[in-house]
Amino acid sequence: MNVHLLGVRGSTPAPGEPFARYGGHTSCVAVTVAGDPAPTLVLDAGTGLRNLGPLLGQAPFRGTILLTHLHWDHTQGLPFAPGLDRPDASVELRVPAQRGRSAARLLSRSMSPPSFPIEISGLRGQWRTRLVHPGTLTVGPRFTVRAAEVPHKGGRTFGYRVTADGACLAYLPDHALAGRPTAEARALATGADLLLHDASNGFGDRAAADAYGHSTMDDAIRFARACQVRRLVLIHHGPGRTDTDLDALAAQVAVAEEGGDLLIGLGREGDVIPCGQPAPAAVH
């Protein structure tokens, strides 16, 4: 698998020159497998979904989008991605099940008038909205996905474990790790080739992490080591963290990496990360 980081910010986009190197778009990841001409699996649909277009070329998107939860920074790209809003697109959009509501009704709470001009049904192409429940699901002909609930404030939130062609990606972009990790979270990450994990808060920034239901960088590193993952990439950067701030945190991460078997880095918008093979530096 190749994992394409289309958006690595949390909470709200961060535009402007101080954020250009790490990127300002919010959560979105595309996954490709050797032999596929274009991505058929996307994780989350933040504003980074607008970056999907170059991976599609002139083709429409035909595949599945799995949302971890329904906060704005994970959904706002849905009506703004040209490869999805066209007559020949075919999109299965899957939403974590909660409170007995249908997927369409859950989505309409933020994407419908007066909050937005149209609902999901107003997008062109063939759209199917479905709920995701904890357990294992098959996505297209290539992917097996395990879904499990993880702690995060403000509505039911899932993490995902994606496997294809013998490679394994764990995706937990919003995950409160204030105490001992849950069994469900550990099961998603254990032995993964690549873990993309919430690092909204810096080293030791416990109060802010607890207040908003996120993780500190040291939380994420301890979790990755306990789960014996091969490579950890820290994502969901706070919108106020400039490139300079993140460079300073990357230097701290490099110190934390020394003397261990775990490869650790900070995700940047535009990175393409190999998963399930020896892990070189990300491609930019």
LUMVOMI-624502 format. One record per residue (C-alpha): x, y, z; residue in three letters. Coordinates in pm, whole numbers. Layout:
REM LUMVOMI-624502
<atom><x>X</x><y>Y</y><z>Z</z><residuo>ALA</residuo></atom>
...
//
This chain:
REM LUMVOMI-624502
<atom><x>0</x><y>0</y><z>0</z><residuo>MET</residuo></atom>
<atom><x>89</x><y>363</y><z>-44</z><residuo>ASN</residuo></atom>
<atom><x>-65</x><y>612</y><z>197</z><residuo>VAL</residuo></atom>
<atom><x>-120</x><y>963</y><z>61</z><residuo>HIS</residuo></atom>
<atom><x>-153</x><y>1240</y><z>322</z><residuo>LEU</residuo></atom>
<atom><x>-395</x><y>1488</y><z>166</z><residuo>LEU</residuo></atom>
<atom><x>-463</x><y>1685</y><z>485</z><residuo>GLY</residuo></atom>
<atom><x>-289</x><y>1668</y><z>825</z><residuo>VAL</residuo></atom>
<atom><x>-441</x><y>1956</y><z>1025</z><residuo>ARG</residuo></atom>
<atom><x>-698</x><y>1927</y><z>1298</z><residuo>GLY</residuo></atom>
<atom><x>-988</x><y>2150</y><z>1404</z><residuo>SER</residuo></atom>
<atom><x>-975</x><y>2408</y><z>1124</z><residuo>THR</residuo></atom>
<atom><x>-767</x><y>2476</y><z>812</z><residuo>PRO</residuo></atom>
<atom><x>-448</x><y>2680</y><z>856</z><residuo>ALA</residuo></atom>
<atom><x>-386</x><y>2887</y><z>542</z><residuo>PRO</residuo></atom>
<atom><x>-87</x><y>3108</y><z>475</z><residuo>GLY</residuo></atom>
<atom><x>289</x><y>3106</y><z>434</z><residuo>GLU</residuo></atom>
<atom><x>370</x><y>3008</y><z>798</z><residuo>PRO</residuo></atom>
<atom><x>191</x><y>2676</y><z>740</z><residuo>PHE</residuo></atom>
<atom><x>297</x><y>2600</y><z>382</z><residuo>ALA</residuo></atom>
<atom><x>554</x><y>2323</y><z>437</z><residuo>ARG</residuo></atom>
<atom><x>342</x><y>2099</y><z>660</z><residuo>TYR</residuo></atom>
<atom><x>19</x><y>2204</y><z>493</z><residuo>GLY</residuo></atom>
<atom><x>-301</x><y>2367</y><z>609</z><residuo>GLY</residuo></atom>
<atom><x>-575</x><y>2128</y><z>496</z><residuo>HIS</residuo></atom>
<atom><x>-768</x><y>1916</y><z>748</z><residuo>THR</residuo></atom>
<atom><x>-786</x><y>1540</y><z>784</z><residuo>SER</residuo></atom>
<atom><x>-790</x><y>1328</y><z>469</z><residuo>CYS</residuo></atom>
<atom><x>-587</x><y>1022</y><z>365</z><residuo>VAL</residuo></atom>
<atom><x>-605</x><y>827</y><z>38</z><residuo>ALA</residuo></atom>
<atom><x>-485</x><y>466</y><z>18</z><residuo>VAL</residuo></atom>
<atom><x>-363</x><y>304</y><z>-302</z><residuo>THR</residuo></atom>
<atom><x>-259</x><y>-51</y><z>-378</z><residuo>VAL</residuo></atom>
<atom><x>-22</x><y>-166</y><z>-653</z><residuo>ALA</residuo></atom>
<atom><x>-210</x><y>-222</y><z>-976</z><residuo>GLY</residuo></atom>
<atom><x>-495</x><y>18</y><z>-899</z><residuo>ASP</residuo></atom>
<atom><x>-501</x><y>315</y><z>-1139</z><residuo>PRO</residuo></atom>
<atom><x>-648</x><y>550</y><z>-877</z><residuo>ALA</residuo></atom>
<atom><x>-745</x><y>550</y><z>-508</z><residuo>PRO</residuo></atom>
<atom><x>-1059</x><y>357</y><z>-417</z><residuo>THR</residuo></atom>
<atom><x>-1036</x><y>411</y><z>-40</z><residuo>LEU</residuo></atom>
<atom><x>-1027</x><y>746</y><z>139</z><residuo>VAL</residuo></atom>
<atom><x>-1015</x><y>794</y><z>515</z><residuo>LEU</residuo></atom>
<atom><x>-1195</x><y>1109</y><z>630</z><residuo>ASP</residuo></atom>
<atom><x>-1310</x><y>1398</y><z>415</z><residuo>ALA</residuo></atom>
<atom><x>-1167</x><y>1716</y><z>559</z><residuo>GLY</residuo></atom>
<atom><x>-1062</x><y>2001</y><z>333</z><residuo>THR</residuo></atom>
<atom><x>-768</x><y>1783</y><z>224</z><residuo>GLY</residuo></atom>
<atom><x>-1016</x><y>1595</y><z>5</z><residuo>LEU</residuo></atom>
<atom><x>-965</x><y>1875</y><z>-248</z><residuo>ARG</residuo></atom>
<atom><x>-615</x><y>1731</y><z>-301</z><residuo>ASN</residuo></atom>
<atom><x>-756</x><y>1401</y><z>-427</z><residuo>LEU</residuo></atom>
<atom><x>-795</x><y>1535</y><z>-781</z><residuo>GLY</residuo></atom>
<atom><x>-432</x><y>1489</y><z>-899</z><residuo>PRO</residuo></atom>
<atom><x>-443</x><y>1123</y><z>-790</z><residuo>LEU</residuo></atom>
<atom><x>-751</x><y>1069</y><z>-1006</z><residuo>LEU</residuo></atom>
<atom><x>-627</x><y>1248</y><z>-1315</z><residuo>GLY</residuo></atom>
<atom><x>-928</x><y>1305</y><z>-1535</z><residuo>GLN</residuo></atom>
<atom><x>-1118</x><y>1009</y><z>-1388</z><residuo>ALA</residuo></atom>
<atom><x>-1407</x><y>1025</y><z>-1141</z><residuo>PRO</residuo></atom>
<atom><x>-1372</x><y>885</y><z>-791</z><residuo>PHE</residuo></atom>
<atom><x>-1521</x><y>538</y><z>-767</z><residuo>ARG</residuo></atom>
<atom><x>-1477</x><y>395</y><z>-422</z><residuo>GLY</residuo></atom>
<atom><x>-1540</x><y>432</y><z>-50</z><residuo>THR</residuo></atom>
<atom><x>-1490</x><y>714</y><z>198</z><residuo>ILE</residuo></atom>
<atom><x>-1476</x><y>607</y><z>563</z><residuo>LEU</residuo></atom>
<atom><x>-1536</x><y>884</y><z>815</z><residuo>LEU</residuo></atom>
<atom><x>-1390</x><y>845</y><z>1164</z><residuo>THR</residuo></atom>
<atom><x>-1650</x><y>1088</y><z>1301</z><residuo>HIS</residuo></atom>
<atom><x>-1859</x><y>1386</y><z>1201</z><residuo>LEU</residuo></atom>
<atom><x>-1665</x><y>1685</y><z>1330</z><residuo>HIS</residuo></atom>
<atom><x>-1629</x><y>1960</y><z>1070</z><residuo>TRP</residuo></atom>
<atom><x>-1256</x><y>1910</y><z>1015</z><residuo>ASP</residuo></atom>
<atom><x>-1332</x><y>1556</y><z>891</z><residuo>HIS</residuo></atom>
<atom><x>-1628</x><y>1634</y><z>662</z><residuo>THR</residuo></atom>
<atom><x>-1593</x><y>1981</y><z>512</z><residuo>GLN</residuo></atom>
<atom><x>-1426</x><y>1863</y><z>192</z><residuo>GLY</residuo></atom>
<atom><x>-1721</x><y>1652</y><z>77</z><residuo>LEU</residuo></atom>
<atom><x>-1893</x><y>1910</y><z>-145</z><residuo>PRO</residuo></atom>
<atom><x>-1569</x><y>2061</y><z>-277</z><residuo>PHE</residuo></atom>
<atom><x>-1381</x><y>1772</y><z>-442</z><residuo>ALA</residuo></atom>
<atom><x>-1426</x><y>1782</y><z>-823</z><residuo>PRO</residuo></atom>
<atom><x>-1359</x><y>1409</y><z>-865</z><residuo>GLY</residuo></atom>
<atom><x>-1660</x><y>1328</y><z>-647</z><residuo>LEU</residuo></atom>
<atom><x>-1918</x><y>1583</y><z>-759</z><residuo>ASP</residuo></atom>
<atom><x>-1962</x><y>1473</y><z>-1121</z><residuo>ARG</residuo></atom>
<atom><x>-2219</x><y>1257</y><z>-1300</z><residuo>PRO</residuo></atom>
<atom><x>-1991</x><y>956</y><z>-1345</z><residuo>ASP</residuo></atom>
<atom><x>-1869</x><y>939</y><z>-984</z><residuo>ALA</residuo></atom>
<atom><x>-1965</x><y>645</y><z>-764</z><residuo>SER</residuo></atom>
<atom><x>-1916</x><y>708</y><z>-391</z><residuo>VAL</residuo></atom>
<atom><x>-1997</x><y>493</y><z>-91</z><residuo>GLU</residuo></atom>
<atom><x>-1981</x><y>720</y><z>213</z><residuo>LEU</residuo></atom>
<atom><x>-1972</x><y>539</y><z>546</z><residuo>ARG</residuo></atom>
<atom><x>-2044</x><y>706</y><z>880</z><residuo>VAL</residuo></atom>
<atom><x>-2001</x><y>571</y><z>1235</z><residuo>PRO</residuo></atom>
<atom><x>-2340</x><y>452</y><z>1360</z><residuo>ALA</residuo></atom>
<atom><x>-2485</x><y>642</y><z>1655</z><residuo>GLN</residuo></atom>
<atom><x>-2818</x><y>700</y><z>1826</z><residuo>ARG</residuo></atom>
<atom><x>-3018</x><y>499</y><z>1577</z><residuo>GLY</residuo></atom>
<atom><x>-3002</x><y>766</y><z>1305</z><residuo>ARG</residuo></atom>
<atom><x>-2945</x><y>689</y><z>938</z><residuo>SER</residuo></atom>
<atom><x>-2620</x><y>795</y><z>774</z><residuo>ALA</residuo></atom>
<atom><x>-2803</x><y>1051</y><z>558</z><residuo>ALA</residuo></atom>
<atom><x>-2974</x><y>1204</y><z>860</z><residuo>ARG</residuo></atom>
<atom><x>-2648</x><y>1226</y><z>1053</z><residuo>LEU</residuo></atom>
<atom><x>-2476</x><y>1400</y><z>763</z><residuo>LEU</residuo></atom>
<atom><x>-2766</x><y>1638</y><z>708</z><residuo>SER</residuo></atom>
<atom><x>-2720</x><y>1789</y><z>1053</z><residuo>ARG</residuo></atom>
<atom><x>-2423</x><y>1988</y><z>920</z><residuo>SER</residuo></atom>
<atom><x>-2472</x><y>1963</y><z>544</z><residuo>MET</residuo></atom>
<atom><x>-2818</x><y>2098</y><z>466</z><residuo>SER</residuo></atom>
<atom><x>-2991</x><y>2437</y><z>464</z><residuo>PRO</residuo></atom>
<atom><x>-2955</x><y>2671</y><z>645</z><residuo>PRO</residuo></atom>
<atom><x>-2601</x><y>2551</y><z>733</z><residuo>SER</residuo></atom>
<atom><x>-2514</x><y>2463</y><z>373</z><residuo>PHE</residuo></atom>
<atom><x>-2694</x><y>2514</y><z>39</z><residuo>PRO</residuo></atom>
<atom><x>-2744</x><y>2144</y><z>-41</z><residuo>ILE</residuo></atom>
<atom><x>-2752</x><y>1801</y><z>122</z><residuo>GLU</residuo></atom>
<atom><x>-2538</x><y>1504</y><z>17</z><residuo>ILE</residuo></atom>
<atom><x>-2819</x><y>1405</y><z>-218</z><residuo>SER</residuo></atom>
<atom><x>-2755</x><y>1727</y><z>-410</z><residuo>GLY</residuo></atom>
<atom><x>-2410</x><y>1613</y><z>-523</z><residuo>LEU</residuo></atom>
<atom><x>-2385</x><y>1468</y><z>-873</z><residuo>ARG</residuo></atom>
<atom><x>-2304</x><y>1102</y><z>-934</z><residuo>GLY</residuo></atom>
<atom><x>-2413</x><y>789</y><z>-755</z><residuo>GLN</residuo></atom>
<atom><x>-2386</x><y>836</y><z>-379</z><residuo>TRP</residuo></atom>
<atom><x>-2467</x><y>571</y><z>-120</z><residuo>ARG</residuo></atom>
<atom><x>-2459</x><y>657</y><z>249</z><residuo>THR</residuo></atom>
<atom><x>-2419</x><y>371</y><z>495</z><residuo>ARG</residuo></atom>
<atom><x>-2345</x><y>327</y><z>863</z><residuo>LEU</residuo></atom>
<atom><x>-2031</x><y>166</y><z>1001</z><residuo>VAL</residuo></atom>
<atom><x>-2056</x><y>-58</y><z>1308</z><residuo>HIS</residuo></atom>
<atom><x>-1768</x><y>-199</y><z>1512</z><residuo>PRO</residuo></atom>
<atom><x>-1623</x><y>-508</y><z>1347</z><residuo>GLY</residuo></atom>
<atom><x>-1470</x><y>-609</y><z>1017</z><residuo>THR</residuo></atom>
<atom><x>-1588</x><y>-499</y><z>675</z><residuo>LEU</residuo></atom>
<atom><x>-1472</x><y>-554</y><z>320</z><residuo>THR</residuo></atom>
<atom><x>-1413</x><y>-241</y><z>113</z><residuo>VAL</residuo></atom>
<atom><x>-1404</x><y>-312</y><z>-258</z><residuo>GLY</residuo></atom>
<atom><x>-1201</x><y>-606</y><z>-387</z><residuo>PRO</residuo></atom>
<atom><x>-873</x><y>-508</y><z>-215</z><residuo>ARG</residuo></atom>
<atom><x>-926</x><y>-387</y><z>141</z><residuo>PHE</residuo></atom>
<atom><x>-1026</x><y>-544</y><z>470</z><residuo>THR</residuo></atom>
<atom><x>-1106</x><y>-287</y><z>739</z><residuo>VAL</residuo></atom>
<atom><x>-1151</x><y>-331</y><z>1110</z><residuo>ARG</residuo></atom>
<atom><x>-1353</x><y>-55</y><z>1277</z><residuo>ALA</residuo></atom>
<atom><x>-1356</x><y>11</y><z>1651</z><residuo>ALA</residuo></atom>
<atom><x>-1472</x><y>293</y><z>1874</z><residuo>GLU</residuo></atom>
<atom><x>-1198</x><y>503</y><z>2036</z><residuo>VAL</residuo></atom>
<atom><x>-1226</x><y>775</y><z>2303</z><residuo>PRO</residuo></atom>
<atom><x>-1274</x><y>1130</y><z>2171</z><residuo>HIS</residuo></atom>
<atom><x>-1505</x><y>1409</y><z>2281</z><residuo>LYS</residuo></atom>
<atom><x>-1818</x><y>1513</y><z>2098</z><residuo>GLY</residuo></atom>
<atom><x>-1981</x><y>1212</y><z>1935</z><residuo>GLY</residuo></atom>
<atom><x>-1894</x><y>856</y><z>1850</z><residuo>ARG</residuo></atom>
<atom><x>-1549</x><y>825</y><z>1697</z><residuo>THR</residuo></atom>
<atom><x>-1391</x><y>526</y><z>1522</z><residuo>PHE</residuo></atom>
<atom><x>-1038</x><y>425</y><z>1441</z><residuo>GLY</residuo></atom>
<atom><x>-962</x><y>199</y><z>1147</z><residuo>TYR</residuo></atom>
<atom><x>-718</x><y>-82</y><z>1071</z><residuo>ARG</residuo></atom>
<atom><x>-678</x><y>-127</y><z>696</z><residuo>VAL</residuo></atom>
<atom><x>-511</x><y>-433</y><z>545</z><residuo>THR</residuo></atom>
<atom><x>-435</x><y>-513</y><z>181</z><residuo>ALA</residuo></atom>
<atom><x>-172</x><y>-726</y><z>8</z><residuo>ASP</residuo></atom>
<atom><x>-17</x><y>-819</y><z>343</z><residuo>GLY</residuo></atom>
<atom><x>30</x><y>-458</y><z>456</z><residuo>ALA</residuo></atom>
<atom><x>-141</x><y>-300</y><z>757</z><residuo>CYS</residuo></atom>
<atom><x>-227</x><y>64</y><z>828</z><residuo>LEU</residuo></atom>
<atom><x>-377</x><y>185</y><z>1157</z><residuo>ALA</residuo></atom>
<atom><x>-555</x><y>522</y><z>1143</z><residuo>TYR</residuo></atom>
<atom><x>-645</x><y>701</y><z>1468</z><residuo>LEU</residuo></atom>
<atom><x>-647</x><y>1076</y><z>1393</z><residuo>PRO</residuo></atom>
<atom><x>-861</x><y>1174</y><z>1694</z><residuo>ASP</residuo></atom>
<atom><x>-785</x><y>966</y><z>2002</z><residuo>HIS</residuo></atom>
<atom><x>-784</x><y>1067</y><z>2368</z><residuo>ALA</residuo></atom>
<atom><x>-499</x><y>880</y><z>2536</z><residuo>LEU</residuo></atom>
<atom><x>-524</x><y>1035</y><z>2882</z><residuo>ALA</residuo></atom>
<atom><x>-492</x><y>701</y><z>3057</z><residuo>GLY</residuo></atom>
<atom><x>-444</x><y>338</y><z>2971</z><residuo>ARG</residuo></atom>
<atom><x>-540</x><y>274</y><z>2607</z><residuo>PRO</residuo></atom>
<atom><x>-858</x><y>79</y><z>2552</z><residuo>THR</residuo></atom>
<atom><x>-844</x><y>-280</y><z>2432</z><residuo>ALA</residuo></atom>
<atom><x>-1018</x><y>-168</y><z>2112</z><residuo>GLU</residuo></atom>
<atom><x>-753</x><y>93</y><z>2035</z><residuo>ALA</residuo></atom>
<atom><x>-471</x><y>-149</y><z>2106</z><residuo>ARG</residuo></atom>
<atom><x>-626</x><y>-408</y><z>1877</z><residuo>ALA</residuo></atom>
<atom><x>-638</x><y>-156</y><z>1591</z><residuo>LEU</residuo></atom>
<atom><x>-272</x><y>-62</y><z>1623</z><residuo>ALA</residuo></atom>
<atom><x>-91</x><y>-375</y><z>1740</z><residuo>THR</residuo></atom>
<atom><x>171</x><y>-488</y><z>1490</z><residuo>GLY</residuo></atom>
<atom><x>73</x><y>-234</y><z>1225</z><residuo>ALA</residuo></atom>
<atom><x>328</x><y>-147</y><z>958</z><residuo>ASP</residuo></atom>
<atom><x>220</x><y>217</y><z>981</z><residuo>LEU</residuo></atom>
<atom><x>27</x><y>406</y><z>1249</z><residuo>LEU</residuo></atom>
<atom><x>-115</x><y>750</y><z>1168</z><residuo>LEU</residuo></atom>
<atom><x>-198</x><y>897</y><z>1507</z><residuo>HIS</residuo></atom>
<atom><x>-339</x><y>1206</y><z>1670</z><residuo>ASP</residuo></atom>
<atom><x>-67</x><y>1445</y><z>1786</z><residuo>ALA</residuo></atom>
<atom><x>-279</x><y>1755</y><z>1834</z><residuo>SER</residuo></atom>
<atom><x>-85</x><y>1852</y><z>2146</z><residuo>ASN</residuo></atom>
<atom><x>287</x><y>1880</y><z>2205</z><residuo>GLY</residuo></atom>
<atom><x>503</x><y>1696</y><z>2453</z><residuo>PHE</residuo></atom>
<atom><x>355</x><y>1713</y><z>2802</z><residuo>GLY</residuo></atom>
<atom><x>60</x><y>1934</y><z>2697</z><residuo>ASP</residuo></atom>
<atom><x>-173</x><y>1727</y><z>2912</z><residuo>ARG</residuo></atom>
<atom><x>-428</x><y>1993</y><z>3011</z><residuo>ALA</residuo></atom>
<atom><x>-513</x><y>2090</y><z>2653</z><residuo>ALA</residuo></atom>
<atom><x>-525</x><y>1727</y><z>2538</z><residuo>ALA</residuo></atom>
<atom><x>-767</x><y>1636</y><z>2814</z><residuo>ASP</residuo></atom>
<atom><x>-983</x><y>1943</y><z>2753</z><residuo>ALA</residuo></atom>
<atom><x>-1038</x><y>1860</y><z>2387</z><residuo>TYR</residuo></atom>
<atom><x>-1016</x><y>1481</y><z>2388</z><residuo>GLY</residuo></atom>
<atom><x>-688</x><y>1445</y><z>2201</z><residuo>HIS</residuo></atom>
<atom><x>-337</x><y>1305</y><z>2258</z><residuo>SER</residuo></atom>
<atom><x>2</x><y>1454</y><z>2333</z><residuo>THR</residuo></atom>
<atom><x>300</x><y>1353</y><z>2123</z><residuo>MET</residuo></atom>
<atom><x>449</x><y>1154</y><z>2409</z><residuo>ASP</residuo></atom>
<atom><x>113</x><y>975</y><z>2450</z><residuo>ASP</residuo></atom>
<atom><x>124</x><y>870</y><z>2085</z><residuo>ALA</residuo></atom>
<atom><x>484</x><y>753</y><z>2101</z><residuo>ILE</residuo></atom>
<atom><x>425</x><y>542</y><z>2412</z><residuo>ARG</residuo></atom>
<atom><x>113</x><y>394</y><z>2253</z><residuo>PHE</residuo></atom>
<atom><x>298</x><y>308</y><z>1931</z><residuo>ALA</residuo></atom>
<atom><x>581</x><y>140</y><z>2119</z><residuo>ARG</residuo></atom>
<atom><x>343</x><y>-57</y><z>2338</z><residuo>ALA</residuo></atom>
<atom><x>162</x><y>-176</y><z>2024</z><residuo>CYS</residuo></atom>
<atom><x>490</x><y>-265</y><z>1850</z><residuo>GLN</residuo></atom>
<atom><x>414</x><y>-77</y><z>1531</z><residuo>VAL</residuo></atom>
<atom><x>691</x><y>-40</y><z>1274</z><residuo>ARG</residuo></atom>
<atom><x>642</x><y>325</y><z>1191</z><residuo>ARG</residuo></atom>
<atom><x>455</x><y>612</y><z>1357</z><residuo>LEU</residuo></atom>
<atom><x>354</x><y>925</y><z>1169</z><residuo>VAL</residuo></atom>
<atom><x>208</x><y>1202</y><z>1384</z><residuo>LEU</residuo></atom>
<atom><x>-85</x><y>1392</y><z>1229</z><residuo>ILE</residuo></atom>
<atom><x>-381</x><y>1616</y><z>1318</z><residuo>HIS</residuo></atom>
<atom><x>-150</x><y>1909</y><z>1393</z><residuo>HIS</residuo></atom>
<atom><x>-306</x><y>2196</y><z>1583</z><residuo>GLY</residuo></atom>
<atom><x>-408</x><y>2482</y><z>1351</z><residuo>PRO</residuo></atom>
<atom><x>-194</x><y>2731</y><z>1542</z><residuo>GLY</residuo></atom>
<atom><x>129</x><y>2536</y><z>1499</z><residuo>ARG</residuo></atom>
<atom><x>342</x><y>2701</y><z>1232</z><residuo>THR</residuo></atom>
<atom><x>607</x><y>2523</y><z>1028</z><residuo>ASP</residuo></atom>
<atom><x>865</x><y>2659</y><z>1272</z><residuo>THR</residuo></atom>
<atom><x>671</x><y>2519</y><z>1568</z><residuo>ASP</residuo></atom>
<atom><x>642</x><y>2179</y><z>1402</z><residuo>LEU</residuo></atom>
<atom><x>1011</x><y>2177</y><z>1310</z><residuo>ASP</residuo></atom>
<atom><x>1090</x><y>2225</y><z>1679</z><residuo>ALA</residuo></atom>
<atom><x>859</x><y>1940</y><z>1771</z><residuo>LEU</residuo></atom>
<atom><x>1017</x><y>1723</y><z>1500</z><residuo>ALA</residuo></atom>
<atom><x>1355</x><y>1780</y><z>1666</z><residuo>ALA</residuo></atom>
<atom><x>1207</x><y>1653</y><z>1995</z><residuo>GLN</residuo></atom>
<atom><x>1062</x><y>1355</y><z>1812</z><residuo>VAL</residuo></atom>
<atom><x>1406</x><y>1275</y><z>1668</z><residuo>ALA</residuo></atom>
<atom><x>1546</x><y>1261</y><z>2021</z><residuo>VAL</residuo></atom>
<atom><x>1261</x><y>1034</y><z>2131</z><residuo>ALA</residuo></atom>
<atom><x>1333</x><y>806</y><z>1833</z><residuo>GLU</residuo></atom>
<atom><x>1699</x><y>752</y><z>1920</z><residuo>GLU</residuo></atom>
<atom><x>1799</x><y>407</y><z>2038</z><residuo>GLY</residuo></atom>
<atom><x>1468</x><y>241</y><z>1953</z><residuo>GLY</residuo></atom>
<atom><x>1320</x><y>31</y><z>1676</z><residuo>ASP</residuo></atom>
<atom><x>1025</x><y>262</y><z>1613</z><residuo>LEU</residuo></atom>
<atom><x>1050</x><y>502</y><z>1319</z><residuo>LEU</residuo></atom>
<atom><x>877</x><y>832</y><z>1406</z><residuo>ILE</residuo></atom>
<atom><x>800</x><y>1137</y><z>1199</z><residuo>GLY</residuo></atom>
<atom><x>559</x><y>1427</y><z>1155</z><residuo>LEU</residuo></atom>
<atom><x>316</x><y>1399</y><z>866</z><residuo>GLY</residuo></atom>
<atom><x>315</x><y>1666</y><z>598</z><residuo>ARG</residuo></atom>
<atom><x>49</x><y>1733</y><z>340</z><residuo>GLU</residuo></atom>
<atom><x>163</x><y>1571</y><z>16</z><residuo>GLY</residuo></atom>
<atom><x>364</x><y>1292</y><z>180</z><residuo>ASP</residuo></atom>
<atom><x>334</x><y>949</y><z>18</z><residuo>VAL</residuo></atom>
<atom><x>426</x><y>682</y><z>270</z><residuo>ILE</residuo></atom>
<atom><x>497</x><y>320</y><z>173</z><residuo>PRO</residuo></atom>
<atom><x>322</x><y>72</y><z>401</z><residuo>CYS</residuo></atom>
<atom><x>421</x><y>-292</y><z>430</z><residuo>GLY</residuo></atom>
<atom><x>775</x><y>-261</y><z>297</z><residuo>GLN</residuo></atom>
<atom><x>1102</x><y>-113</y><z>426</z><residuo>PRO</residuo></atom>
<atom><x>1024</x><y>245</y><z>526</z><residuo>ALA</residuo></atom>
<atom><x>1239</x><y>506</y><z>353</z><residuo>PRO</residuo></atom>
<atom><x>1185</x><y>877</y><z>393</z><residuo>ALA</residuo></atom>
<atom><x>846</x><y>997</y><z>275</z><residuo>ALA</residuo></atom>
<atom><x>817</x><y>1112</y><z>-86</z><residuo>VAL</residuo></atom>
<atom><x>730</x><y>1480</y><z>-134</z><residuo>HIS</residuo></atom>
//
